Amino acid sequence: MKTNSINTEKSTSKDNVGFTFLFGKRNYIFMAIGLALIGLGFLLMTGHDANTRPDGTWDANYWNEDIYSFRRIRLAPFLVIAGFVVEIYAILINPNKEK
């Protein structure tokens, strides 16, 4: 029959115990920049749908060409993808590397 025993001895002394973050300050700065780019990209994608008039009323017989604008089709997705690239870069930066 097995018995469970709990080791109450401390394996490390108080002098060696220290809390360190996984990433450095530079990593977190780039992560914040990446999140801001992603948020800005999604914000730029918002707007009226295809059947909404410029005054905000919905009409099934109206077609809003603004859904194909440069901002929604090209700029916003580019910013989202750039934000994800910056996030990947922020994760891959070595925080212990000498400057």
KEKOL-223630 format. One record per atom (N, C-alpha, C): residue in one letter; x negated, y negated, z negated. Coordinates in steps of 0.001 Angstrom, whole numbers, padded with zeros to 6 digits, always signed. Example, Ala and Ser with C-alpha at 12.3 -4.5 7.8 and 13.67 -1.06 7.14 Angstrom:
<pts>
A-013190+005690-007800
A-012300+004500-007800
A-013200+003300-007800
S-012850+002250-007080
S-013670+001060-007140
S-012900-000030-007870
</pts>
This chain:
<pts>
M-000826+001169+000000
M+000000+000000+000000
M-000877-001240+000000
K-000593-002155+000952
K-001386-003374+001061
K-000827-004444+000142
T-001714-005225-000395
T-001285-006372-001197
T-001813-007630-000548
N-001036-008643-000583
N-001454-009924-000028
N-002218-010697-001089
S-003374-011128-000721
S-004153-011932-001659
S-004403-013300-001044
I-004366-014277-001882
I-004580-015645-001440
I-005934-016095-001943
N-006738-016566-001025
N-008061-017057-001391
N-007920-018496-001864
T-008174-018722-003135
T-008024-020064-003686
T-009315-020847-003655
E-010395-020227-003233
E-011659-020948-003164
E-011659-021847-001940
K-012216-023026-002106
K-012307-023957-000975
K-013542-023624-000162
S-013340-023537+001120
S-014449-023164+001985
S-015316-024359+002359
T-014814-025541+002188
T-015596-026729+002504
T-015620-027651+001300
S-016671-028377+001189
S-016759-029332+000088
S-016073-030627+000478
K-015834-031484-000477
K-015154-032744-000203
K-016002-033676+000653
D-017290-033514+000619
D-018181-034379+001404
D-018091-034085+002898
N-017797-032847+003265
N-017765-032469+004672
N-016397-032627+005312
V-015376-032886+004511
V-014033-032996+005052
V-013846-034389+005636
G-013459-034455+006904
G-013228-035744+007558
G-012188-035583+008643
F-011417-036605+008838
F-010374-036569+009858
F-010864-037322+011075
T-010820-036673+012219
T-011202-037335+013459
T-010071-037156+014473
F-009869-038167+015273
F-008879-038085+016328
F-009442-037270+017486
L-008539-036665+018233
L-008956-035867+019373
L-009498-036764+020482
F-008865-037913+020674
F-009286-038857+021708
F-009889-040097+021063
G-010662-040809+021851
G-011251-042051+021386
G-010379-043250+021739
K-010855-044425+021354
K-010100-045658+021597
K-009891-045892+023086
R-010910-045608+023871
R-010829-045812+025322
R-009763-044901+025942
N-009666-043664+025446
N-008643-042735+025942
N-007250-043303+025707
Y-007006-043803+024494
Y-005681-044317+024168
Y-005342-045587+024950
I-006333-046400+025244
I-006098-047596+026055
I-005658-047196+027461
F-006356-046222+028054
F-005971-045765+029392
F-004621-045063+029377
M-004306-044349+028292
M-002983-043716+028193
M-001878-044764+028151
A-002114-045850+027434
A-001123-046927+027364
A-000948-047587+028732
I-002040-047784+029454
I-001963-048367+030792
I-001182-047438+031721
G-001444-046138+031653
G-000718-045174+032477
G+000768-045153+032164
L+001125-045176+030889
L+002540-045210+030517
L+003218-046489+030981
A+002494-047608+030926
A+003058-048872+031400
A+003307-048820+032912
L+002383-048230+033665
L+002573-048105+035114
L+003763-047206+035445
I+003895-046099+034727
I+005023-045195+034961
I+006336-045894+034627
G+006381-046587+033506
G+007592-047303+033116
G+007957-048394+034101
L+006957-049144+034571
L+007207-050196+035553
L+007714-049602+036864
G+007159-048470+037277
G+007611-047815+038506
G+009064-047388+038416
F+009455-046784+037292
F+010849-046381+037136
F+011772-047591+037031
L+011298-048647+036420
L+012098-049865+036322
L+012334-050480+037702
L+011307-050450+038554
L+011452-051002+039904
L+012351-050150+040801
M+012538-048886+040459
M+013422-048024+041248
M+014896-048279+040971
T+015206-048930+039874
T+016609-049131+039507
T+017263-050178+040388
G+018563-050171+040408
G+019334-051144+041169
G+020685-050581+041537
H+021407-051326+042350
H+022731-050898+042772
H+022626-049696+043697
D+023678-048882+043700
D+023687-047733+044597
D+024121-048158+045999
A+024308-047196+046874
A+024569-047488+048285
A+025931-048118+048532
N+026916-047883+047675
N+028260-048396+047896
N+028624-049557+046985
T+027655-050219+046426
T+027923-051356+045551
T+027623-052651+046295
R+028586-053548+046301
R+028406-054852+046944
R+027455-055715+046103
P+026883-056769+046707
P+025986-057648+045944
P+026637-058294+044724
D+027962-058446+044721
D+028623-059029+043554
D+028867-058002+042445
G+028532-056715+042677
G+028644-055692+041655
G+029874-054820+041748
T+030737-055074+042701
T+031939-054253+042844
T+031645-053058+043745
W+032315-051931+043453
W+032123-050725+044234
W+033125-050687+045375
D+032637-050399+046569
D+033494-050330+047749
D+033023-049153+048601
A+033907-048197+048873
A+033539-047009+049645
A+033232-047349+051100
N+033712-048485+051598
N+033490-048869+052988
N+032276-049770+053181
Y+031548-050055+052124
Y+030382-050945+052199
Y+029104-050119+052075
W+028107-050454+052862
W+026805-049782+052792
W+025747-050811+052431
N+025101-050614+051312
N+024074-051521+050818
N+022715-051082+051361
E+022158-051871+052252
E+020852-051554+052844
E+019706-051770+051862
D+019989-052356+050722
D+018948-052648+049736
D+018364-051384+049110
I+019034-050245+049266
I+018479-049010+048704
I+017234-048563+049463
Y+017032-049078+050664
Y+015851-048742+051451
Y+014801-049851+051420
S+014791-050654+050386
S+013835-051763+050318
S+012421-051242+050035
F+011448-052068+050348
F+010041-051733+050121
F+009790-051448+048647
R+010427-052190+047781
R+010241-052046+046340
R+010670-050665+045867
R+011811-050172+046332
R+012345-048899+045859
R+011718-047684+046536
I+011367-047811+047797
I+010903-046656+048557
I+009392-046483+048523
R+008645-047569+048457
R+007189-047455+048540
R+006467-047921+047284
L+006798-049085+046773
L+006054-049646+045641
L+006296-048865+044349
A+007538-048603+044003
A+007864-047930+042745
A+007300-046506+042680
P+007488-045671+043699
P+006871-044337+043615
P+005348-044378+043572
F+004744-045340+044258
F+003287-045485+044199
F+002842-045797+042776
L+003557-046688+042083
L+003197-047026+040704
L+003366-045835+039770
V+004400-045032+039977
V+004602-043848+039136
V+003465-042846+039343
I+003105-042594+040587
I+002011-041656+040873
I+000687-042210+040345
A+000449-043508+040506
A-000765-044116+039966
A-000800-043993+038448
G+000341-044134+037802
G+000404-043973+036348
G+000044-042566+035921
F+000521-041560+036652
F+000162-040179+036320
F-001325-039916+036560
V-001899-040507+037592
V-003335-040359+037842
V-004123-040991+036699
V-003709-042165+036237
V-004381-042821+035111
V-004245-041972+033846
E-003088-041344+033642
E-002896-040465+032477
E-003857-039276+032533
I-004019-038668+033695
I-004951-037543+033834
I-006370-038005+033561
Y-006735-039170+034069
Y-008061-039723+033817
Y-008262-039987+032324
A-007232-040498+031660
A-007334-040793+030226
A-007552-039525+029416
I-006960-038435+029830
I-007143-037172+029116
I-008537-036606+029358
L-009067-036804+030555
L-010357-036210+030906
L-011571-037022+030464
I-011388-038257+030002
I-012516-039063+029549
I-013123-038406+028310
N-014431-038289+028283
N-015118-037726+027131
N-015335-038830+026088
P-014690-038746+024919
P-014851-039805+023927
P-016198-039790+023229
N-016930-038683+023314
N-018214-038578+022627
N-019396-038941+023508
K-019121-039283+024748
K-020199-039618+025682
K-020839-040944+025289
E-022160-040974+025356
E-022893-042217+025048
E-022663-043235+026147
K-022572-044474+025744
K-022311-045554+026716
K-023583-046007+027373
</pts>
